[in-house]
């Protein structure tokens, strides 16, 4: 029988939690799928600090890792690691530190064959690379200390985080920083749920999974302070040097961006459409096209606008042109944010031209809104105006009520859709538990075969009002779930597919022209922020849980736990 192991971070007893096959790889990183190996890798989860680890691999020697994981087949399971990721990370560092980079002594720790360092050296950087598996006869301390130490995708791969920090702490100069990437496990790992997180991948060497608390504790043990720029990019430092101050204070960022950083304080910002999407012509040419912002996109855009208004003193002009926005009564929902409504076209803007300052385009919405929300939390969530004088829908239940908004047949991203059988089974359970206090909001009422009350309407403001006044909202990966978060519904359950977040930087580099819309140039301040379409919520007003759909539904045990959890706020 497996026994608890001491947590390498906090020494608390970490019980065995779940098991993965050794050949398990990330499904979102284009690696080759491997047949089951039959070799079990057990993960332990520390309930004190949230660190998750695989004790069996701690006993492995460097030779074991080279033979079993980092062998000739490794490129098959991590094809981006050889060239694409080091190259894009080098471009990112150049954009992030600009001219300061050539004045720094830089070490890329865990740099593999050294491609990242070679790219930077070609641009005039004093850059070195060291990989503990490949450069065992070298001591990086002989070349240190370094003002900038980077460790991209290293932390998740080490069996002993204390040994890693022991070495790294001796390499970082007193007024230097350690910049590293690893995905935070917060919201992905729960003791009462299975290990389904895509990032956990033993065949790719990811055997150490860090929570925000675990990183903070590890930093403090070695005299560092810790800041997470995003869920995937982090900084350890003791004394923050001036050239890195923008990593801690986003308002000090020197990185140019088309997201209105070209304008002067006090300018009006005209929110119109998302101008910087691209389409690829048959000959491979990339051309701009305008994509109308729908409900969820509009909430993300308004998060960006709230930031600009709150922190940069902008005034917000909103062009009410789209039919969906009119049906939403966007001018009412966001009237506490919008300063002026326009119902006509304004001056046009050439693609990529920052000389028309009143047009505001934050870039990729689900990256930009994530960037601001991670730094400022609920302060950047716009306050929705839910006005009973504008509401024209049916009477609502007295007291607390629950709204379920299912997502049928999405036109893309199929894993986020819900099967009819699952939706109707959940409706039956909700109706049995909460009776008339449970509502379903749907555009396809004919697919609901339960006795639960169903509300369907073309008036999107009425539906937003119904959802926004609820005590509990259960919703799919749709705009209504984002509206529920903006309305600060007290208890929000997001039923999502397992691909709601991914590495924007990698994906963007696949399609973007480096001197025009490279995310590390045009949208440089978002560097390191992942694409994340989870609802952005105010944690002081809303508790958010993300439940991952499997085969377009939830397991019966998950539904049982959900119903039991909701009984409290529903007063049942």
Secondary structure, DSSP 8 states (H G I E B T S, - for coil): ----EE-TTT--EEEEEEEEETT---TTTT---------EEEEEE-TTT--EE-GGGGG--HHHHHHHTSSTTHHHH-GGGTTHHHHHHHHHHHHHHGGGGGGSEEEEET-TTSHHHHHHHHTT-EEEEE-TTT-TT--GGGG--EEEEEEET-GGG-S-HHHHHHHHHTTEEEEEEEEEE--B-TTT--TTS----TT-BGGGTB-EEB-HHHHHHHHHHTT-EEEESSSSEEEEESS--GGGHHHH-GGG----BSSSTTS-TT-EEEE--EEEEEEE-TTS-EEEEEE---HHHHHHHHHHHHHHHHHH--EEEEE---HHHHHHTHHHHTTTT-SEEE-S------TT-TT-TTB---SSHHHHHHHHHHHHGGGGS------TTT--S----SS--EEEE---S-SS-GGG---HHHHHHHHHHHHHHHGGGEEEE-S-GGG--SSSEEE--S-HHHHHHHHHT-SEEEE-SSHHHHHHHHTT-SEEEEEE-TTSEE-HHHHHHHH--TTTT-TTTTBGGGTT--EE-S----TTT-EEEEEE-SSSS--HHHHHHHHHHHHHHHT-
